[in-house]
Amino acid sequence: MQIPKEIVIIGDGYAAAVMAMHLLRKGIAGDAITIIGPRVAGKGNAYSCANPFFRLNIREDLPTIFSEDPFHFARWAKDHTNDPDAKTGAGSFYRRRDFGSYVVQLLRDTKGAPEIEHVLAKVKQLRPENGHWTIALDDGSQLSANRVIIATGNAPPAWPCAVSSSAQSLGRMVENPWPGDYLERIRPEDHVILLGGGLTALDAISALVGQGHRGIVSVISPRAIFPPVQALWKRCNQPQMPKNLSPRGLVRFMRNYLPKIPADSPEWQSAWEELRPHLNEVWQQFSAHDRRTLLKRVGWVWSLYRFRASPQTIAAYEYLQTCNQVQFALGRAKHITHLEEKIRVLMSSGTELVGDRIINCTGVGSDPLTNELIASGLVAPDALLQSIAVNTDFRVMNPEQEPYANLWMIGPATMGSLGDVVASSAIAKQAEQLADQIAKQ
């Protein structure tokens, strides 16, 4: 009979790595921890990029892994990176690949980390059995665990519209742009279509400019606007949120608090950041219906101002504008096919756009494991019907809205339940809090 693993962490990216780190720091023995994932633990989808032009969109003092030492990464980057272009008037914005190396090294250097077992596979299925969890892997094997933490992070992007197989066979489509390795295959004169107008599209633009692109870049987006550049903001005040806010009341309060000045100014961004620490608590008080309504109505505004871009990235975009190389195609893609050797995008408006390459920059993804757990009826979906519901202790909820005693989830997938859990510091804080809970059991 197989002896159950004590604690299994599902995932091998940033969320899984900081979870393992904080468990070790709380006194959990390394040989009591098993990580399941096919890659080196620490980089994941977000930080596995090879391209040197992909940068963090936050300055060096913000990606905090240890609450007691917020400047740990800033010191590490100063000593371990050769990145003279990182420094700007708004702070230092380092390469994403360097932050990935930082996380990998941190985990390896944590006391007890060499004793962690790392199973190089993907989890296909998770089932409760006699007080344990049976975990089915994609290599056909199984293992058992007393306690399981789902820390799969951001799901790899998938095409948000229909795609013909003939278009895919051309080899001119990039479904997952985060690694950045596709850029070296793009010719300088290619007409590049970016599907989506957020930070991922800006990453692609920055890299294209960095490698001397001379062709047209078309951006398919409902709005002809990119996130603003990061300013040198700081939190100066702690606004008191009114009690029992409705979604409409929250929006009204935020509008009244924000100054009537441009969103790329330090004063405006300082006010925005002063509001953010209170928003998760307010979000958790809303009903599922209110959360869905709020996200539908103002979610795009939140994404626009929440995910601001590094100064280097915006400078690359402005350079393309100066050269008249960038254009917006307003609307949404309905179907991607091909026209001879080119990519053709049919828009929802009925118009079409033809180019040499297309890159999926929407960020839309779906995690196979969480989808399988919801479909199996073992867990409850979250308020947004996009992931698994968890309570404020990060325990996964069953369909009767009762928490499992030995199954947790942390990371971006908890957004529907807990609010803004996208930033690296927010994920690390979850890991620290959960590690404290487990250590006290």
C-alpha positions in Angstrom: 0.0 0.0 0.0 1.3 3.4 -1.0 2.3 5.7 1.9 0.7 9.1 1.5 2.9 12.1 1.0 2.5 14.6 3.8 2.1 17.9 1.9 1.8 18.0 -1.9 2.0 21.3 -3.8 0.5 21.2 -7.2 2.3 23.5 -9.5 5.9 24.5 -10.3 5.8 28.2 -10.9 6.1 31.3 -8.7 3.1 30.5 -6.4 4.3 26.9 -5.8 7.9 28.1 -5.1 6.9 30.8 -2.5 4.5 28.3 -0.9 7.3 25.8 -0.4 9.6 28.6 0.8 7.2 29.7 3.5 6.4 26.2 4.6 10.1 25.6 5.1 10.5 29.0 7.0 7.7 28.0 9.3 9.5 24.8 10.3 8.0 22.2 8.0 10.7 19.7 7.1 11.7 19.5 3.5 11.1 15.8 3.2 7.5 16.4 4.2 6.9 18.5 1.0 6.4 17.3 -2.5 6.1 19.6 -5.5 4.4 18.3 -8.7 5.2 20.1 -12.0 7.2 19.4 -15.1 9.7 22.3 -14.8 12.2 23.8 -12.5 10.2 25.2 -9.6 10.0 29.0 -9.4 9.6 30.5 -12.9 6.3 29.2 -14.2 4.4 30.8 -17.1 5.1 34.4 -15.9 8.8 34.3 -15.4 10.1 31.6 -17.8 10.5 34.2 -20.6 13.8 34.2 -22.4 13.4 37.6 -24.1 15.5 40.4 -22.5 13.0 43.1 -23.4 10.2 41.6 -21.2 10.3 43.6 -18.0 8.5 43.6 -14.7 5.8 46.2 -14.7 6.5 47.2 -11.1 9.6 48.8 -9.6 12.2 46.9 -7.6 10.7 47.5 -4.1 7.3 46.0 -4.8 7.7 42.2 -5.6 7.9 41.3 -1.9 8.3 37.7 -0.9 9.1 38.2 2.7 6.9 40.6 4.6 9.7 41.5 7.1 12.1 42.3 4.3 10.4 44.2 1.4 13.7 45.3 -0.2 15.2 41.8 -0.5 14.7 41.6 -4.3 16.0 45.1 -4.8 19.3 44.2 -3.1 19.5 40.9 -4.9 19.0 42.5 -8.3 21.6 45.2 -7.6 24.2 42.5 -6.8 23.2 39.7 -9.3 22.1 41.4 -12.5 23.8 43.3 -15.2 20.9 45.5 -16.4 21.9 49.2 -16.8 18.6 49.9 -18.6 16.6 48.9 -15.6 16.8 52.3 -13.8 14.2 55.0 -14.7 12.9 58.1 -13.0 10.1 56.0 -11.6 12.4 53.3 -10.1 14.2 50.3 -11.4 12.2 47.9 -13.6 14.2 44.7 -14.0 13.9 41.9 -16.6 11.2 39.3 -15.9 13.7 36.5 -16.6 16.0 37.9 -13.8 13.1 37.9 -11.3 12.5 34.2 -12.3 16.2 33.4 -11.6 15.8 35.2 -8.2 12.9 33.0 -7.2 14.6 29.8 -8.3 17.7 30.7 -6.3 15.7 31.8 -3.2 14.0 28.4 -3.1 17.2 26.5 -3.6 18.9 28.5 -0.8 16.1 28.0 1.7 17.0 25.7 4.5 15.5 22.2 3.9 14.9 22.8 0.2 17.2 20.0 -1.0 15.0 17.5 0.8 11.9 18.5 -1.1 10.7 15.8 -3.6 10.0 17.2 -7.1 7.8 15.0 -9.3 8.3 16.0 -12.9 4.7 15.5 -14.2 1.4 17.2 -14.5 -1.7 16.5 -12.3 -4.7 15.3 -14.3 -7.1 14.4 -11.6 -7.6 14.8 -7.8 -9.9 12.6 -5.8 -10.7 12.2 -2.0 -10.2 8.7 -0.7 -10.3 7.6 3.0 -9.3 11.0 4.3 -6.4 11.4 1.8 -6.2 12.7 -1.8 -5.4 10.4 -4.7 -3.5 12.3 -7.4 -3.4 11.0 -11.0 -0.5 12.1 -13.1 -0.2 12.5 -16.8 2.5 9.8 -16.9 -0.1 7.2 -15.8 1.1 7.0 -12.2 -0.7 7.9 -9.0 0.3 9.0 -5.6 -1.5 9.8 -2.3 -1.3 12.9 -0.1 -2.5 13.8 3.4 -2.7 17.5 2.5 -2.8 19.2 -0.9 -2.2 22.8 -1.9 -3.2 23.9 -5.5 -0.7 26.5 -6.6 -0.9 26.3 -10.4 -0.7 30.0 -11.0 -1.8 31.7 -14.2 -3.1 29.2 -16.8 -1.3 29.4 -20.2 -3.2 31.6 -22.7 -5.5 30.1 -25.2 -7.1 31.5 -28.3 -10.3 33.4 -27.4 -11.9 32.8 -30.7 -12.3 30.1 -33.4 -9.1 29.2 -35.2 -8.9 27.1 -38.4 -6.5 24.2 -38.4 -5.2 25.4 -41.8 -4.2 28.7 -40.2 -2.4 26.9 -37.4 -0.5 24.8 -39.9 1.2 27.9 -41.4 3.4 28.2 -38.3 2.7 32.0 -38.0 0.5 31.9 -34.9 1.7 32.3 -31.3 -0.9 31.1 -28.7 1.3 31.5 -25.6 3.5 34.6 -26.0 4.8 34.7 -22.4 8.1 32.8 -23.1 9.1 35.4 -25.8 11.0 32.8 -27.8 8.8 33.3 -30.8 10.1 36.8 -31.5 13.3 35.7 -33.2 11.2 34.1 -35.9 9.5 37.3 -36.9 11.0 39.1 -39.9 11.7 42.8 -39.7 9.2 43.7 -42.4 6.4 41.4 -41.2 2.9 42.8 -40.5 2.3 41.6 -36.9 -1.2 41.4 -35.5 -1.5 41.5 -31.7 -4.7 40.1 -30.4 -5.4 42.1 -27.2 -4.3 45.5 -25.9 -2.8 45.0 -22.4 0.6 44.5 -20.9 1.3 41.4 -23.0 0.8 43.3 -26.2 3.1 46.0 -24.8 5.7 43.3 -24.1 5.6 42.2 -27.7 5.9 45.8 -28.9 8.9 46.4 -26.7 10.6 43.3 -27.9 9.8 44.1 -31.6 11.3 47.6 -31.2 14.3 46.1 -29.4 15.1 43.8 -32.4 14.6 46.6 -34.9 11.2 45.8 -36.3 10.2 47.9 -39.4 6.8 46.5 -40.2 3.3 47.5 -39.2 2.0 46.3 -35.8 -1.9 46.1 -35.6 -3.5 45.8 -32.2 -7.0 44.2 -32.1 -8.8 45.6 -29.0 -12.2 47.0 -28.1 -10.5 50.3 -27.2 -7.6 52.3 -28.7 -5.8 52.6 -25.4 -3.0 51.0 -23.5 -2.3 51.0 -19.8 -0.5 54.1 -18.6 3.1 54.3 -17.6 4.2 53.7 -14.0 5.0 56.8 -12.1 7.0 57.3 -8.9 4.0 56.9 -6.6 3.8 56.2 -2.9 1.0 55.7 -0.5 0.7 58.8 1.7 -2.8 58.4 3.2 -5.1 55.6 4.4 -8.6 56.4 3.2 -11.4 55.1 5.4 -13.9 53.1 3.3 -17.6 53.6 4.1 -19.2 50.5 5.6 -21.7 48.4 3.7 -20.8 49.7 0.3 -22.7 48.5 -2.7 -20.8 48.0 -6.0 -22.2 51.3 -7.3 -21.2 53.0 -4.0 -17.7 51.6 -4.3 -17.3 53.0 -7.8 -18.6 56.3 -6.7 -16.3 56.5 -3.7 -13.2 55.6 -5.8 -14.2 58.3 -8.4 -14.5 60.9 -5.7 -11.2 59.9 -4.1 -9.1 60.0 -7.3 -7.9 63.4 -8.3 -9.0 64.9 -11.6 -5.6 64.8 -13.2 -3.9 62.4 -15.7 -3.6 58.8 -14.7 0.1 58.8 -15.5 0.9 61.4 -12.8 2.4 60.3 -9.4 -0.4 62.0 -7.5 -3.2 60.1 -9.3 -1.4 56.7 -9.0 -0.6 57.4 -5.3 -4.3 57.9 -4.7 -5.2 54.7 -6.7 -2.7 52.7 -4.7 -4.0 54.1 -1.4 -7.4 52.6 -2.3 -6.2 49.1 -3.2 -5.3 47.7 0.3 -9.0 47.9 1.3 -10.6 46.6 -1.9 -10.3 42.9 -1.2 -12.2 43.2 2.0 -15.0 45.1 0.3 -15.0 42.6 -2.6 -15.4 39.6 -0.2 -18.5 41.3 1.3 -20.3 41.4 -2.1 -22.7 38.7 -3.3 -21.7 36.5 -6.2 -24.1 38.5 -8.4 -22.7 41.8 -7.4 -19.1 40.6 -8.1 -20.1 39.5 -11.6 -21.9 42.7 -12.3 -19.1 44.8 -11.0 -16.5 43.0 -13.1 -18.6 43.1 -16.2 -19.2 46.9 -15.9 -15.8 48.2 -14.7 -13.4 45.2 -15.0 -11.8 46.7 -18.1 -11.1 50.0 -16.2 -9.6 48.1 -13.3 -7.3 46.2 -15.7 -6.3 49.4 -17.5 -5.2 51.2 -14.4 -4.2 48.3 -12.2 -1.7 46.8 -14.7 0.4 49.8 -15.5 3.5 49.4 -17.8 7.2 50.0 -17.2 8.7 53.3 -18.6 10.9 51.2 -20.9 7.9 49.5 -22.4 5.9 52.7 -22.9 8.9 54.3 -24.5 9.0 51.5 -27.1 5.3 52.0 -27.9 5.8 55.7 -28.3 8.7 55.1 -30.7 6.4 52.9 -32.9 3.8 55.7 -32.8 6.4 58.2 -33.9 7.3 55.9 -36.8 3.7 55.4 -37.7 4.1 51.7 -37.3 1.3 50.9 -34.9 -2.4 51.0 -35.5 -5.5 49.9 -33.6 -8.3 47.7 -35.1 -11.2 48.3 -32.8 -13.4 45.3 -31.9 -12.9 41.6 -31.1 -11.6 38.7 -33.2 -14.3 36.2 -34.2 -12.4 33.8 -36.4 -8.8 33.3 -37.4 -8.1 31.7 -40.8 -5.6 32.3 -43.6 -5.4 33.9 -47.0 -2.8 32.1 -49.0 0.4 32.4 -46.8 -1.0 35.2 -44.6 -3.1 35.2 -41.4 -6.7 36.6 -41.8 -8.7 37.7 -38.8 -12.5 38.1 -39.2 -13.7 40.7 -36.7 -17.0 40.7 -34.9 -17.9 43.9 -36.9 -17.7 41.9 -40.1 -14.4 43.6 -41.3 -11.2 41.6 -41.6 -7.5 42.2 -41.0 -4.7 40.4 -42.9 -1.1 40.1 -41.7 2.0 37.9 -41.6 1.9 36.9 -37.9 -0.6 36.9 -35.1 0.2 36.8 -31.4 -2.4 36.0 -28.7 -2.0 38.8 -26.1 -5.4 38.5 -24.5 -4.2 36.6 -21.4 -7.3 34.4 -21.6 -6.5 31.0 -20.2 -8.1 28.0 -18.5 -6.6 25.6 -16.1 -7.3 21.9 -16.9 -7.1 20.7 -13.3 -9.5 23.3 -11.9 -11.9 22.7 -14.8 -11.8 19.0 -14.1 -12.5 19.4 -10.4 -15.5 21.6 -11.1 -16.9 19.3 -13.8 -16.5 16.3 -11.5 -18.7 18.0 -8.8 -16.1 17.8 -6.1 -15.7 21.5 -5.7 -17.8 24.7 -5.9 -17.1 27.2 -8.7 -16.2 30.7 -7.6 -18.4 33.8 -7.8 -17.1 34.6 -11.3 -17.7 31.0 -12.5 -14.1 30.9 -13.7 -12.2 29.0 -11.0 -12.6 27.1 -7.7 -14.3 28.8 -4.7 -12.1 29.2 -1.6 -12.8 30.7 1.8 -10.7 33.3 3.6 -8.4 30.5 5.0 -7.7 29.4 1.4 -9.6 26.2 1.9 -11.3 24.8 -1.2 -15.1 24.7 -0.9 -17.2 21.6 -1.8 -20.5 21.9 -3.7 -22.3 22.4 -0.3 -20.1 25.4 0.4 -18.3 23.6 3.1 -14.5 23.8 3.3 -12.3 20.8 2.8 -10.1 20.2 5.8 -7.0 19.2 3.8 -7.3 21.0 0.4 -6.2 24.6 -0.2 -5.6 26.8 -3.2 -3.5 30.0 -3.5 -2.6 32.3 -6.3 -4.4 34.3 -9.1 -7.1 31.6 -9.4 -8.5 32.8 -6.0 -9.4 36.2 -7.4 -13.1 35.4 -7.8 -13.3 34.5 -4.1 -10.8 36.8 -2.5 -10.2 39.8 -4.8 -7.0 41.2 -6.2 -4.5 38.4 -5.9 -2.4 38.9 -9.1 0.7 40.7 -7.8 3.7 38.6 -6.7 3.6 40.2 -3.3 -0.1 39.3 -2.8 0.6 35.7 -3.8 3.5 35.5 -1.4 1.4 37.0 1.4 -1.2 34.2 0.8 1.6 31.6 1.0 3.0 33.1 4.2 -0.5 33.1 5.8 -1.3 29.5 4.7 2.1 28.2 5.8 1.4 29.7 9.3 -1.9 27.9 9.4 -0.4 24.5 8.4 2.5 24.9 10.8 0.1 25.4 13.7 -2.0 22.4 13.0 
